[in-house]
Amino acid sequence: MVFISTRRATRAGLAALAALALVSAPARADVGSADAGVDPLATAPIKRVCPAMSRPGTVTCLALVRTDVKPLHGVQPRHAPAGLGATELRDAYRLPTATAGKGQTVAIMNVFDDPKAESDLAVYRAQYGLPPCTIANGCLRKVNVDGGTQLPRGDTNWAQEISLDLDMVSATCPNCKILLVEADQPSIARLGKGIDTAVRLGAKYVSNSYGDSEGGYKSADFQYFDHPGVAITAASGDNGYGPLFPATAPHVTAVGGTSLSRAANARGWNETAWSGSGSGCSILAPKPRWQKDTGCPRRTVADVSAVADPHLGVAVYDTFGFGGWQVLGGTSAAAPIIAGVYALADSLPSNGYAAAVPYAHPGRLHDIVEGSTGTCTPSYLCTAGPGYDGPTGLGTPDGVDAFRADQAEASRSRAREAGVSSPAPAATRPGGGNGNGAPRGVVSGAAAGKAVTGGAPGRTAAAALRPLVNGGFETGSLSGWTSAGVVTGVTKDHPHSGRYAALLGYPDDPKKGDSSIRQSFVAARGNRRLSFWYNVSCPDKVRYDWVTASLHDDTTGSTNTMVPRTCTYDNRWDKAEAPVIGGHAYTLTLLSHDDGYFGDPTSAKFDDVTLS
C-alpha cells in the first residue's frame, strides 16, 4: 500500500496575459487617443497565418498559429491534441450538446480553396466524438461566391484559416450543416457577393474571419453585411486597440477575443480580455441604435467575444501543407464560435438584426472584467471592466439564452436545464457534516444504506417508466436517485456546471466501503446517447481504491461499463458516454470505492447526466 503524504496540485489558471497589443490610434481626435503598446507576437512563438494586405481594398485572414507545437497526424486516441478541444469549448461556454442546431446552416466566408477541408474536418470531428460532416451526407457543402462548384486555386495559408473556421463551428454546433464559400480573391466585393450567395442558399448564420483597416472603404460597402434576419459575425482584429472593417459594419456582430484557461473556481475557467483583441471607435460607421455607450459617437467594437489568445489557443487539424494538429488563435477563432452559438440558439429576429439581440440580455453572458488592449481615452474602449467594454463587448457566451430573440423559448430552455423541482435541501449542520455523516461541502444526501427517492432495478414497471430526472443535481439534493453505501450527497464545491454536483465518498478522510447512487429510467424514442461528467479524487492505486460507472439495459439484460475502475488525482472533469435505444429501460449506477486506509481518501463528483 502506498501512503500519500502530499496531494498533487489542483487545476490552476495558466500563464498570465501576454504583452499588450500593438496600438493603432484612430484617425479622429474626438474619439479618444491611445499610447502605443508592444506587438503581441513579438515575445512569443506565434506568427500570422496570412500575409499582410498587399494593396488597398484587400483583406487578410485574422488567424494566428503557434510555431512551437509539433504537429501530430491523425486521430490521437491516447492523448488529446494541444490546445482547447471541442469538449472544453462547450464546457467553458455551457453550450447544449443534444439536438440543438439541427437543421441550421452556418456559412463560413473564405478566400481560395482548401482541397483537404473535408478529410481534415473528419479527423477533427472523430477526435472529439462529433457526428460525421461530409459532402456525401449533406452536412458539408463547398461553393464559390456564385454558388457554383468551380472552386478557386488552393492556398496553404488561407487553408489554415478554413480549417480553423470549420473546426470551431463543429466544436460549438456539431449538429449544424456547414456551407464553405470560397472567394477567388481577398476583396470585399468578392467576399460580399459570397455572403449574398450564402444567404440565398439558406444560411442564416455567416462567419467572417478577415479584415482590413477602415481607410479604404466607403459606407456603400456596408450593403454586403446588411441582411435582416441573418446573424453575421465578423472578427474584430488581432492588433489590439483600433478596429477593422467589416467588424465595424453597423449590422454585424463584431466579435472580440479573450484569453481562456482552466481555473479552480466555480465556473471552472478563467477568462480575461486578450491583449490582441481589436477594439475601439469606428471612423466611418454610424452607431447602431442598440449601442448606448457614450464614449464613441459612432460604431463601437466589439459586441461580444470568445477565446482568441493563441498562447493558450484552440486545437485545429490541417494537412494541406502542414503536419496535422496545430494550436491556433486570433479573433478568427472567436467569430465562428459565436456564429455557432447563434445557430444553437435558433432564434433570430424575423425583420431585425441579430447583432441587437445580446444587447437586450447582457446579464446572460459571462461579463469579462479584466485585461486590456492598450491605453486609451476613454479607457473602456481598450480596457475590460464591468458591463460593456471595447475588447470583449458585452461578454462571452454563458449558454445560448443571450443570443435568443425569442425569450419565451429561452425561459423554457432554462426550465429544462434546471430539471424537475423538488423540496429544498436539508440544512447543513455547523462545523462540517449535515447530520447524516456527509462530509464538509455536502449540503444534502443520504448516509449508509438509506434511499433518497427513485427506483432501483426490480421496482414495478410503473415506477421504472419515467424519464431521467435531476441529472444536474440542481435540486440541491439526490432527488430522483437511490443512494447506498458510506457517504453520498451533493456538493457546491466546483461542480461541472450549475450550483451542485453529486459527491460520493468522503474527500477529507477515508471511509471504508462503497458509496453509490443509481437511477432507473426509460430512454425516449429520440434518445441515442447518455452522457455525464465525472471528477475523480483518488491519490492511491486502482488496486485498492477506484471509481466506476455502469449502464445496465434492463430491457435486454446487457451492461455497458461507462467508466472502468479508475484511480486518478488531477482534479479534472472527464466525460463518459454510452449509446442508448429509445424505449428501453436502463439503470445507471455511479460508484466510488475506498478501502479505508489512512491518508488516501477516495471520492468522486458526478454532474450533468444527460440523455440526448
HELIX and SHEET records of a PDB file:
HELIX    1   1 ALA A   29  VAL A   31  5                                   3    
HELIX    2   2 ALA A   86  ALA A   92  1                                   7    
HELIX    3   3 ALA A  117  GLN A  127  1                                  11    
HELIX    4   4 THR A  156  THR A  172  1                                  17    
HELIX    5   5 ILE A  188  ARG A  200  1                                  13    
HELIX    6   6 GLU A  214  GLY A  216  5                                   3    
HELIX    7   7 SER A  219  PHE A  225  5                                   7    
HELIX    8   8 THR A  331  ALA A  345  1                                  15    
HELIX    9   9 ALA A  354  ALA A  360  5                                   7    
HELIX   10  10 PRO A  362  ARG A  364  5                                   3    
HELIX   11  11 SER A  379  LEU A  381  5                                   3    
HELIX   12  12 ASP A  401  PHE A  403  5                                   3    
HELIX   13  13 GLN A  407  ALA A  418  1                                  12    
HELIX   14  14 ALA A  461  ALA A  464  1                                   4    
SHEET    1   A 2 ALA A  34  ASP A  35  0                                        
SHEET    2   A 2 THR A 375  CYS A 376 -1                                        
SHEET    1   B 4 ILE A  46  ARG A  48  0                                        
SHEET    2   B 4 LEU A  64  ARG A  66 -1                                        
SHEET    3   B 4 GLY A 324  GLY A 329 -1                                        
SHEET    4   B 4 VAL A 314  ASP A 318 -1                                        
SHEET    1   C 2 THR A  60  CYS A  61  0                                        
SHEET    2   C 2 TYR A 210  GLY A 211 -1                                        
SHEET    1   D 7 LEU A 140  ASN A 144  0                                        
SHEET    2   D 7 LYS A 177  ALA A 183  1                                        
SHEET    3   D 7 THR A 105  VAL A 111  1                                        
SHEET    4   D 7 TYR A 205  ASN A 208  1                                        
SHEET    5   D 7 ALA A 231  ALA A 235  1                                        
SHEET    6   D 7 THR A 253  ARG A 262  1                                        
SHEET    7   D 7 TRP A 269  ALA A 273 -1                                        
SHEET    1   E 7 LEU A 140  ASN A 144  0                                        
SHEET    2   E 7 LYS A 177  ALA A 183  1                                        
SHEET    3   E 7 THR A 105  VAL A 111  1                                        
SHEET    4   E 7 TYR A 205  ASN A 208  1                                        
SHEET    5   E 7 ALA A 231  ALA A 235  1                                        
SHEET    6   E 7 THR A 253  ARG A 262  1                                        
SHEET    7   E 7 VAL A 304  VAL A 307  1                                        
SHEET    1   F 2 GLY A 280  PRO A 286  0                                        
SHEET    2   F 2 ARG A 298  VAL A 301 -1                                        
SHEET    1   G 2 LEU A 365  HIS A 366  0                                        
SHEET    2   G 2 THR A 396  PRO A 397 -1                                        
SHEET    1   H 6 VAL A 442  ALA A 447  0                                        
SHEET    2   H 6 VAL A 487  THR A 491 -1                                        
SHEET    3   H 6 ALA A 501  LEU A 504 -1                                        
SHEET    4   H 6 SER A 603  LEU A 611 -1                                        
SHEET    5   H 6 ARG A 529  SER A 537 -1                                        
SHEET    6   H 6 ASP A 574  PRO A 579 -1                                        
SHEET    1   I 5 THR A 482  GLY A 485  0                                        
SHEET    2   I 5 GLY A 513  VAL A 522 -1                                        
SHEET    3   I 5 ALA A 585  ASP A 594 -1                                        
SHEET    4   I 5 TRP A 546  ASP A 553 -1                                        
SHEET    5   I 5 THR A 559  THR A 566 -1                                        
END                                                                             
